[in-house]
Amino acid sequence: MSAKGAIVTGGAGVLGQAIAAQLTADGFEVTLFDVDEAAVTQAANRLSASSGANASGYRVDVSDPDAVREQIARLEHAGRRLDCLVNNAAINPRLPLSGQTPDAWDTTMAVNVRGPMLLCQAMRPWWQRHGGGRVVNVSSRTWLGGGPTAYVTSKAAIVGLTRTLAVELGSLGVTVNAVAPSVVETPLTRAGRTEEEFEQFAARHRAMTPLGRLARPQDVADAVAFLAGERAAFITGEILHVCGGAQLAPTA
Ligand SMILES: NC(=O)c1ccc[n+]([C@@H]2O[C@H](COP(=O)([O-])OP(=O)(O)OC[C@H]3O[C@@H](n4cnc5c(N)ncnc54)[C@H](O)[C@@H]3O)[C@@H](O)[C@H]2O)c1
């Protein structure tokens, strides 16, 4: 039988690449989706070259229902297995309530929440035909409170989506879980901050973390791979905090 297949959205990003590399090491044939075509092609080529595996990358805007449906159909037509979905793509315009606009709000929700729903909807028939699957959603520790309004709301919505889809898809043999990482140094967390502002932000987060450091991409990749793997077969509807205990601390 061919290798299990996994789709990783936001696959050109820092966490997406780390997750894709770990899933590849665990034996999945990985397909990357990202809105940045050049970056996702390069990421897939790098992964194939470094692992010897057959990774592929496609430009897919996860908020676009037609693009999602069509790309999933193409993969199915090509005989690609669709066992596992990692909903990792997200944006963070980082606006407080006072600066929020309807457009920025809707775009954030479209990418961060509608996208994961559309992917699950498009892959559901494959899971039904093949007796199950795995979904790992990437939320954020910020869902517990404190942070940019739309982003935090979207990451709390992912918790709701995870729990409700765990119930709805359970009878198909699909597990649905989420990881909630703390701050990792990536373009998403650096954007809009000077070097000094980022350092202050990082120091605040280290101080509120019992284990005393920021998250690393591999911390997140390991947690995702666990939830995508055989050892997590009877775990569903869970939110796994990958944040060194920062979920226990007051928010920064
Ligand atoms: N970096 C952190 O500190 C941190 C902490 C907690 C959670 N997260 C979550 O981890 C995930 C990955 O974040 P990252 O830090 O690697 O960010 P990143 O910016 O490096 O990667 C995000 C990727 O998503 C892609 N993307 C954006 N809009 C898209 C769309 N409409 N369709 C498809 N792809 C799209 C981007 O092009 C980018 O490659 C996100 O869900 C984020 O919320 C990150």
The ligand as a Tripos MOL2 file, in Angstrom:
@<TRIPOS>MOLECULE
LIG
   44    48     1     0     0
SMALL
NO_CHARGES

@<TRIPOS>ATOM
      1 N1          4.8650   31.8540   15.4120 N.am      1 LIG1
      2 C1          4.2810   31.7710   16.5880 C.2       1 LIG1
      3 O1          4.7570   32.2850   17.5970 O.2       1 LIG1
      4 C2          2.9920   31.0350   16.7320 C.ar      1 LIG1
      5 C3          2.4850   30.7970   18.0170 C.ar      1 LIG1
      6 C4          1.2860   30.1240   18.1530 C.ar      1 LIG1
      7 C5          0.6160   29.6790   17.0390 C.ar      1 LIG1
      8 N2          1.1220   29.9140   15.8040 N.ar      1 LIG1
      9 C6          0.3750   29.4290   14.6500 C.3       1 LIG1
     10 O2          1.2290   28.6160   13.8740 O.3       1 LIG1
     11 C7          0.8140   28.6590   12.5130 C.3       1 LIG1
     12 C8          1.9920   28.9320   11.6030 C.3       1 LIG1
     13 O3          2.5520   30.1830   11.9400 O.3       1 LIG1
     14 P1          4.0450   30.5950   11.5840 P.3       1 LIG1
     15 O4          4.5710   31.2550   12.7760 O.co2     1 LIG1
     16 O5          4.8000   29.4560   10.9770 O.co2     1 LIG1
     17 O6          3.7650   31.7330   10.5210 O.3       1 LIG1
     18 P2          4.3740   32.0210    9.0870 P.3       1 LIG1
     19 O7          3.9200   33.3890    8.7390 O.co2     1 LIG1
     20 O8          5.8180   31.6520    9.0400 O.co2     1 LIG1
     21 O9          3.5700   30.9590    8.1840 O.3       1 LIG1
     22 C9          2.2270   31.1140    7.8310 C.3       1 LIG1
     23 C10         2.1000   30.6340    6.3870 C.3       1 LIG1
     24 O10         0.7090   30.6830    6.0240 O.3       1 LIG1
     25 C11         0.6510   31.1510    4.6930 C.3       1 LIG1
     26 N3         -0.6710   31.7050    4.4260 N.ar      1 LIG1
     27 C12        -1.1550   32.9300    4.7990 C.ar      1 LIG1
     28 N4         -2.3820   33.1010    4.3030 N.ar      1 LIG1
     29 C13        -2.6950   31.9760    3.6150 C.ar      1 LIG1
     30 C14        -3.8320   31.5600    2.8650 C.ar      1 LIG1
     31 N5         -4.8930   32.3650    2.7200 N.pl3     1 LIG1
     32 N6         -3.8100   30.3370    2.2960 N.ar      1 LIG1
     33 C15        -2.7310   29.5300    2.4090 C.ar      1 LIG1
     34 N7         -1.6200   29.8730    3.0950 N.ar      1 LIG1
     35 C16        -1.6050   31.0850    3.6850 C.ar      1 LIG1
     36 C17         1.7520   32.1940    4.5950 C.3       1 LIG1
     37 O11         2.1030   32.4590    3.2510 O.3       1 LIG1
     38 C18         2.8500   31.5340    5.3980 C.3       1 LIG1
     39 O12         3.7010   30.7550    4.5820 O.3       1 LIG1
     40 C19        -0.3040   29.6960   12.4560 C.3       1 LIG1
     41 O13        -1.5490   29.0320   12.5310 O.3       1 LIG1
     42 C20        -0.0930   30.5130   13.7110 C.3       1 LIG1
     43 O14        -1.2680   31.1230   14.1680 O.3       1 LIG1
     44 C21         2.2980   30.5780   15.6190 C.ar      1 LIG1
@<TRIPOS>BOND
     1     1     2 1
     2     2     3 2
     3     2     4 1
     4     4     5 ar
     5     4    44 ar
     6     5     6 ar
     7     6     7 ar
     8     7     8 ar
     9     8     9 1
    10     8    44 ar
    11     9    10 1
    12     9    42 1
    13    10    11 1
    14    11    12 1
    15    11    40 1
    16    12    13 1
    17    13    14 1
    18    14    15 2
    19    14    16 1
    20    14    17 1
    21    17    18 1
    22    18    19 2
    23    18    20 1
    24    18    21 1
    25    21    22 1
    26    22    23 1
    27    23    24 1
    28    23    38 1
    29    24    25 1
    30    25    26 1
    31    25    36 1
    32    26    27 ar
    33    26    35 ar
    34    27    28 ar
    35    28    29 ar
    36    29    30 ar
    37    29    35 ar
    38    30    31 1
    39    30    32 ar
    40    32    33 ar
    41    33    34 ar
    42    34    35 ar
    43    36    37 1
    44    36    38 1
    45    38    39 1
    46    40    41 1
    47    40    42 1
    48    42    43 1
@<TRIPOS>SUBSTRUCTURE
     1 LIG1         1 GROUP 0 **** ****
